[in-house]
Amino acid sequence: MQGLSEENNHFDSIIRLLELNEITKVIISTAFLRKSGLLLIKNHLIPHVDKIDFYVGIRNEITSAQALQELIDLGINPFIVDTGSSDIIFHPKIYLSISNCNKNARTIIGSANLTKRGITGNIEASIVADLNLDNNFEDINILSNINNSFENLKLKFPENVVQINSSEEIAVLLSQGRISDENLKTYISKQEDLENEPEENSRETIQSYIPKIKLKLPKITSNQNNKEASIATRLSKLNNSFELTGISNHEDIIPAGCILKWESTPLKERDLNIPQGRTTNITGSMTLRSGLSKISNFQSYFRNDLFADLHWAHSSRVSSSHLEVATAAFELIILGTNHGIFHLEIKHDPRKNTASYLQNNAMSHLRWGAAAPYIKSRELLGYTLKIYENSSGSPSPFVLVIS
């Protein structure tokens, strides 16, 4: 266990693993990769660059462009693993080297990512195993399972596991928001200090060609006879219990200078565009009503107050030419995770002589667009959506928070 003594650390264990004699193959798998961690073992990787299979997770807001570039500069072409969903993480931390000398191998399997703190600073735990490959079938089977697992990963999910070969490919990943930039502060830093705004529509094409990975997961059933209470009910109970002890169950992580402008009622299937049945119409949008904010003039609030400064124009579609349409940049934060900037469309029906208006129905809608894959989750049922206005306008004038 790293952190209890200076002698037990992953850095030394990885170095010993890479110093085996006559190494024929190396496998390194890490969820998160930073340049600082890579530089610590760089000189020990160089003798084996043509023998290394390197797997690294992306779409996790930690793996960086600089770290991937360092691998390319070393002559290592890594396999990036993009699960196609921010709620599924590629998470195995495995270091393995196979030696032709004495037919042996060494592996480290545990919790340490290839970051500076992961291999030197955090409290991390792993098992280091020396494998005897000379007629020891148990050890041979362990090695085979490790090898086959990664080969099957590439075979089953070719769109999710892709080898990177150039700086140009890294630049594309960065522009799409699938990897981070170590030159920028992390999201938990003060956002007003960020000067580099993400490129327009930088994330809007990610989900179109990276399918959500389909895992075979165990089915876990409850021993209780009664059905679980709804998510909203359980959240309510949690809120009440936490409030009794003075603890908040969730603190919204938002940029400084943001002002809450509206909060929805607990989100339902229609809000999240999750059909209850095959015949249910998916609108692609969320209706903007009074919400928990109890806005009395909600029929005009979104058009004439909250989003009044946007550039509004009539819809170009003949069938909906009566609608006014505008686009705004929103920073999307779901359950504390920042998914970046999305340019989303707001639609408003200005007519006051329609049955909908006279029946006091909502006249404004927020289209999910490229953000749809992030909000189409039953796990979000019962939470609320908040719209904040960012007074600084950086990195976007509005922030959407589901919490």
C-alpha positions as CSV (number, residue, x, y, z in Angstrom):
1,M,0.0,0.0,0.0
2,Q,1.5,3.3,-1.2
3,G,1.6,6.1,1.4
4,L,2.5,4.1,4.5
5,S,6.2,4.0,4.0
6,E,8.7,5.5,1.5
7,E,9.7,2.0,0.4
8,N,6.3,1.0,-0.8
9,N,5.4,3.1,-3.8
10,H,4.2,2.3,-7.3
11,F,7.0,4.3,-9.0
12,D,9.7,1.9,-7.7
13,S,7.5,-1.1,-8.5
14,I,7.0,0.0,-12.1
15,I,10.7,0.7,-12.6
16,R,11.5,-2.8,-11.3
17,L,8.9,-4.2,-13.7
18,L,10.5,-2.4,-16.7
19,E,14.0,-3.6,-15.7
20,L,13.4,-7.3,-16.3
21,N,15.9,-8.8,-18.6
22,E,15.1,-9.5,-22.2
23,I,11.6,-8.0,-22.2
24,T,9.5,-9.1,-25.1
25,K,6.2,-7.3,-24.4
26,V,4.9,-4.6,-22.1
27,I,1.2,-3.8,-21.4
28,I,0.3,-0.6,-19.6
29,S,-3.3,0.3,-18.9
30,T,-4.4,3.4,-17.1
31,A,-7.7,5.2,-16.6
32,F,-6.0,8.6,-16.3
33,L,-2.7,9.8,-17.9
34,R,-0.8,13.0,-17.2
35,K,2.5,14.2,-18.6
36,S,4.0,14.5,-15.1
37,G,3.4,10.9,-14.4
38,L,4.8,9.8,-17.7
39,L,8.0,11.8,-17.4
40,L,8.8,10.0,-14.1
41,I,9.2,6.6,-16.0
42,K,10.1,8.0,-19.4
43,N,13.7,6.8,-19.5
44,H,12.7,3.3,-18.5
45,L,10.1,3.2,-21.3
46,I,12.5,4.2,-24.0
47,P,14.3,0.8,-24.4
48,H,10.9,-0.9,-24.9
49,V,8.9,1.5,-27.1
50,D,8.5,-1.0,-29.9
51,K,7.1,-3.6,-27.5
52,I,4.6,-1.6,-25.5
53,D,0.8,-1.9,-25.9
54,F,-0.4,1.3,-24.1
55,Y,-4.2,1.7,-23.2
56,V,-5.5,4.9,-21.8
57,G,-9.0,6.1,-21.0
58,I,-10.3,9.4,-22.4
59,R,-13.6,11.4,-21.9
60,N,-12.7,11.6,-18.2
61,E,-11.6,15.3,-18.1
62,I,-8.1,14.2,-16.7
63,T,-6.2,12.4,-19.5
64,S,-4.4,15.2,-21.3
65,A,-3.2,16.1,-24.8
66,Q,0.3,16.7,-23.5
67,A,0.5,13.2,-22.1
68,L,-0.6,11.6,-25.3
69,Q,1.8,13.8,-27.2
70,E,4.6,12.7,-25.0
71,L,3.8,9.1,-25.9
72,I,3.8,9.9,-29.6
73,D,7.2,11.7,-29.2
74,L,8.5,8.6,-27.5
75,G,7.5,6.4,-30.4
76,I,4.5,4.8,-28.6
77,N,1.2,4.8,-30.4
78,P,-1.4,4.4,-27.6
79,F,-4.8,2.9,-27.8
80,I,-7.4,5.5,-26.5
81,V,-10.5,4.0,-24.9
82,D,-13.6,6.2,-25.3
83,T,-16.6,4.5,-23.8
84,G,-19.0,6.9,-25.6
85,S,-20.5,7.9,-22.3
86,S,-19.3,10.1,-19.5
87,D,-21.0,7.8,-16.9
88,I,-18.9,4.8,-18.0
89,I,-15.2,5.0,-17.3
90,F,-12.3,2.8,-18.7
91,H,-10.7,2.2,-15.3
92,P,-8.2,-0.8,-15.2
93,K,-4.8,0.0,-13.9
94,I,-2.5,-2.8,-15.0
95,Y,1.3,-2.8,-15.6
96,L,2.8,-5.9,-17.2
97,S,6.1,-7.0,-18.6
98,I,7.0,-10.4,-20.1
99,S,10.6,-11.6,-20.1
100,N,12.1,-14.2,-22.4
101,C,14.7,-14.7,-19.8
102,N,13.8,-17.6,-17.5
103,K,10.3,-17.5,-19.0
104,N,8.8,-15.1,-16.4
105,A,6.5,-12.1,-16.3
106,R,5.7,-9.4,-13.7
107,T,2.5,-7.6,-13.3
108,I,1.1,-4.8,-11.0
109,I,-2.7,-4.7,-10.7
110,G,-4.4,-2.2,-8.5
111,S,-5.6,1.4,-8.1
112,A,-2.7,3.5,-9.3
113,N,-3.1,5.6,-12.4
114,L,-0.1,6.8,-14.4
115,T,-0.1,10.3,-12.9
116,K,2.5,11.8,-10.6
117,R,0.3,11.5,-7.5
118,G,-1.0,8.1,-8.6
119,I,2.4,6.5,-8.6
120,T,4.1,8.6,-5.9
121,G,1.7,10.6,-3.7
122,N,-1.7,9.1,-3.2
123,I,-2.7,6.3,-0.9
124,E,-2.9,3.6,-3.5
125,A,-2.9,-0.2,-3.3
126,S,-1.9,-2.9,-5.8
127,I,-0.8,-6.5,-5.9
128,V,2.6,-7.2,-7.5
129,A,2.8,-10.7,-8.9
130,D,5.8,-12.5,-10.4
131,L,4.6,-15.2,-12.9
132,N,6.5,-18.3,-13.7
133,L,5.8,-19.2,-17.3
134,D,7.8,-22.4,-17.3
135,N,5.1,-25.1,-17.2
136,N,3.2,-23.3,-14.4
137,F,-0.2,-23.5,-15.9
138,E,-1.9,-21.3,-13.3
139,D,0.5,-18.4,-14.0
140,I,0.4,-19.0,-17.7
141,N,-3.4,-18.8,-17.4
142,I,-3.2,-15.4,-15.6
143,L,-1.0,-14.0,-18.3
144,S,-3.3,-15.3,-21.0
145,N,-6.3,-13.8,-19.4
146,I,-4.7,-10.4,-19.2
147,N,-3.6,-10.6,-22.9
148,N,-6.9,-11.9,-24.1
149,S,-8.9,-9.3,-22.2
150,F,-7.2,-6.4,-24.0
151,E,-7.4,-8.1,-27.4
152,N,-11.1,-8.8,-26.9
153,L,-11.6,-5.2,-25.9
154,K,-10.2,-4.1,-29.3
155,L,-12.0,-6.7,-31.2
156,K,-15.5,-6.1,-29.6
157,F,-15.4,-2.3,-29.6
158,P,-13.4,-1.1,-32.6
159,E,-15.1,2.3,-32.5
160,N,-14.3,2.8,-28.9
161,V,-10.7,1.5,-28.8
162,V,-8.6,3.4,-31.4
163,Q,-4.9,3.7,-31.9
164,I,-3.5,7.2,-32.0
165,N,-0.6,7.8,-34.4
166,S,-0.2,11.5,-34.8
167,S,-0.3,15.0,-33.3
168,E,-3.1,15.9,-35.6
169,E,-5.3,13.2,-34.1
170,I,-4.5,14.4,-30.6
171,A,-5.5,18.0,-31.7
172,V,-8.8,16.7,-32.9
173,L,-9.5,14.9,-29.6
174,L,-8.7,18.1,-27.8
175,S,-10.9,20.3,-30.0
176,Q,-13.8,17.8,-29.3
177,G,-13.3,18.0,-25.6
178,R,-12.5,14.3,-25.2
179,I,-9.1,15.0,-23.6
180,S,-7.9,17.9,-21.4
181,D,-5.4,20.6,-21.8
182,E,-2.8,20.8,-19.0
183,N,-2.1,24.4,-19.9
184,L,-5.7,25.3,-18.7
185,K,-6.8,25.2,-15.1
186,T,-9.1,22.4,-14.1
187,Y,-12.8,23.1,-13.8
188,I,-12.6,23.3,-10.0
189,S,-10.2,26.3,-10.4
190,K,-11.7,29.8,-10.8
191,Q,-13.3,29.9,-14.2
192,E,-12.9,33.6,-14.5
193,D,-9.2,33.1,-14.9
194,L,-9.7,31.0,-18.0
195,E,-9.0,33.0,-21.1
196,N,-9.2,30.3,-23.8
197,E,-12.8,29.6,-24.6
198,P,-13.6,26.2,-26.2
199,E,-14.1,26.3,-29.9
200,E,-17.7,26.8,-31.1
201,N,-19.5,23.5,-31.4
202,S,-16.4,21.7,-30.2
203,R,-18.4,18.9,-28.6
204,E,-21.3,18.7,-30.9
205,T,-20.0,15.8,-33.1
206,I,-18.6,13.5,-30.4
207,Q,-21.6,11.3,-29.8
208,S,-22.5,11.0,-33.5
209,Y,-19.6,8.6,-34.2
210,I,-18.6,7.3,-30.8
211,P,-21.3,4.8,-29.8
212,K,-22.0,4.2,-26.1
213,I,-20.1,1.0,-25.2
214,K,-22.5,-1.9,-24.5
215,L,-21.1,-3.8,-21.5
216,K,-22.3,-7.1,-20.1
217,L,-23.0,-6.2,-16.5
218,P,-24.4,-8.4,-13.6
219,K,-28.0,-8.0,-12.8
220,I,-28.4,-7.0,-9.2
221,T,-31.8,-7.6,-7.6
222,S,-33.1,-6.4,-4.3
223,N,-34.1,-8.9,-1.6
224,Q,-37.0,-6.6,-0.6
225,N,-40.4,-7.7,-1.7
226,N,-41.7,-4.2,-2.2
227,K,-40.6,-2.1,-5.1
228,E,-38.1,0.6,-4.3
229,A,-39.5,4.1,-3.8
230,S,-39.1,6.4,-6.7
231,I,-35.8,8.3,-7.1
232,A,-37.5,11.5,-6.2
233,T,-38.9,10.0,-3.0
234,R,-35.6,8.6,-2.0
235,L,-33.8,11.8,-2.7
236,S,-36.4,13.6,-0.6
237,K,-35.7,11.3,2.3
238,L,-31.9,11.8,1.9
239,N,-32.4,15.5,1.8
240,N,-34.4,15.4,5.0
241,S,-31.9,13.2,6.8
242,F,-28.9,15.3,5.8
243,E,-30.7,18.5,6.7
244,L,-31.2,17.2,10.2
245,T,-27.4,17.0,10.7
246,G,-26.7,20.2,8.9
247,I,-25.1,18.5,5.9
248,S,-26.0,19.3,2.3
249,N,-26.3,16.2,0.1
250,H,-25.1,18.0,-3.0
251,E,-23.2,21.3,-3.4
252,D,-23.6,22.7,-6.9
253,I,-20.2,23.2,-8.6
254,I,-20.7,26.3,-10.7
255,P,-18.3,29.0,-12.0
256,A,-18.0,32.1,-9.9
257,G,-20.3,35.0,-10.7
258,C,-23.2,32.9,-11.6
259,I,-26.8,33.8,-10.6
260,L,-29.6,31.3,-10.4
261,K,-32.4,32.3,-12.8
262,W,-34.7,29.3,-13.0
263,E,-35.1,25.8,-11.5
264,S,-37.3,23.0,-12.9
265,T,-39.6,20.7,-11.1
266,P,-38.2,17.1,-10.7
267,L,-37.2,15.9,-14.1
268,K,-39.5,13.4,-15.8
269,E,-39.1,11.0,-18.8
270,R,-40.4,13.7,-21.3
271,D,-37.9,16.3,-20.0
272,L,-35.0,13.9,-20.4
273,N,-36.4,12.6,-23.8
274,I,-36.6,9.0,-22.4
275,P,-39.6,7.3,-24.0
276,Q,-41.8,5.3,-21.8
277,G,-43.0,3.2,-24.7
278,R,-42.2,2.6,-28.4
279,T,-45.0,4.8,-29.5
280,T,-44.0,7.8,-27.3
281,N,-43.0,10.8,-29.3
282,I,-39.5,12.1,-28.5
283,T,-39.6,15.8,-28.9
284,G,-35.8,16.4,-28.6
285,S,-36.6,19.3,-26.2
286,M,-37.6,20.3,-22.7
287,T,-40.6,22.5,-22.0
288,L,-39.7,25.6,-19.9
289,R,-42.5,26.1,-17.4
290,S,-42.9,28.0,-14.1
291,G,-40.8,25.3,-12.3
292,L,-39.8,25.4,-8.7
293,S,-39.0,29.1,-9.2
294,K,-42.7,29.8,-9.3
295,I,-42.3,32.4,-12.2
296,S,-45.8,33.9,-12.7
297,N,-45.0,35.2,-16.2
298,F,-43.3,32.0,-17.4
299,Q,-45.0,32.3,-20.8
300,S,-42.9,35.3,-21.7
301,Y,-40.1,35.1,-19.1
302,F,-37.7,33.0,-21.1
303,R,-38.1,35.0,-24.3
304,N,-38.3,38.5,-22.9
305,D,-36.2,38.3,-19.7
306,L,-33.8,35.4,-19.3
307,F,-32.8,35.1,-23.0
308,A,-33.9,38.5,-24.2
309,D,-30.3,39.5,-25.3
310,L,-29.9,36.6,-27.7
311,H,-30.3,37.0,-31.4
312,W,-33.9,35.9,-32.1
313,A,-35.2,35.1,-35.6
314,H,-38.2,33.4,-37.1
315,S,-37.8,29.7,-37.8
316,S,-36.7,28.9,-41.4
317,R,-39.1,25.9,-41.5
318,V,-42.4,26.7,-43.3
319,S,-44.4,24.5,-40.9
320,S,-43.1,26.4,-37.9
321,S,-42.4,29.8,-39.3
322,H,-44.4,31.4,-36.5
323,L,-41.8,30.3,-34.0
324,E,-38.9,32.5,-32.8
325,V,-35.6,30.8,-32.5
326,A,-32.3,31.7,-30.8
327,T,-29.1,29.9,-29.9
328,A,-27.1,30.2,-26.7
329,A,-23.9,28.7,-25.3
330,F,-24.5,26.6,-22.2
331,E,-21.9,25.0,-19.9
332,L,-23.4,21.6,-18.9
333,I,-22.8,20.2,-15.4
334,I,-24.5,17.0,-14.5
335,L,-24.2,15.7,-10.9
336,G,-21.0,17.6,-10.4
337,T,-19.3,16.6,-13.7
338,N,-18.6,19.3,-16.2
339,H,-19.3,18.1,-19.8
340,G,-18.3,21.3,-21.5
341,I,-19.9,23.9,-23.7
342,F,-23.0,23.2,-25.9
343,H,-24.7,25.6,-28.3
344,L,-28.4,24.8,-27.8
345,E,-31.5,26.2,-29.4
346,I,-34.4,27.9,-27.6
347,K,-37.8,28.1,-29.4
348,H,-40.6,30.4,-28.4
349,D,-44.1,30.8,-29.7
350,P,-45.0,34.5,-29.5
351,R,-48.6,34.1,-30.5
352,K,-51.2,35.0,-27.8
353,N,-54.3,33.9,-29.6
354,T,-53.7,30.2,-29.6
355,A,-55.4,27.6,-27.5
356,S,-52.1,26.7,-25.8
357,Y,-51.5,30.3,-24.7
358,L,-55.1,30.8,-23.5
359,Q,-54.8,27.6,-21.5
360,N,-51.7,29.0,-19.8
361,N,-49.4,26.4,-21.3
362,A,-45.7,26.9,-21.7
363,M,-44.6,28.8,-24.9
364,S,-40.8,28.2,-24.7
365,H,-38.7,25.1,-25.2
366,L,-35.0,24.2,-24.9
367,R,-33.8,21.8,-27.6
368,W,-31.2,19.4,-26.3
369,G,-29.3,19.0,-29.6
370,A,-25.8,17.7,-29.1
371,A,-26.3,17.5,-25.3
372,A,-29.0,14.9,-25.7
373,P,-26.8,11.8,-25.1
374,Y,-25.7,13.3,-21.8
375,I,-29.2,13.9,-20.4
376,K,-31.0,10.7,-21.7
377,S,-30.5,8.8,-18.5
378,R,-33.0,7.4,-16.1
379,E,-30.5,8.0,-13.4
380,L,-31.4,11.7,-13.7
381,L,-35.1,11.2,-13.0
382,G,-36.2,13.1,-9.9
383,Y,-33.3,15.6,-10.1
384,T,-33.9,19.2,-11.1
385,L,-32.4,21.4,-13.8
386,K,-31.1,24.8,-12.9
387,I,-30.3,27.6,-15.3
388,Y,-27.6,30.1,-14.1
389,E,-26.6,33.3,-15.8
390,N,-22.9,33.9,-15.8
391,S,-22.2,37.6,-15.3
392,S,-18.7,37.3,-16.6
393,G,-19.8,35.5,-19.8
394,S,-16.8,33.2,-19.6
395,P,-16.5,30.5,-20.7
396,S,-20.3,30.7,-21.6
397,P,-23.1,33.1,-20.7
398,F,-25.3,30.4,-19.2
399,V,-24.8,27.3,-17.1
400,L,-27.1,24.3,-17.0
401,V,-26.8,22.2,-13.8
402,I,-28.7,19.0,-13.1
403,S,-28.4,18.2,-9.4
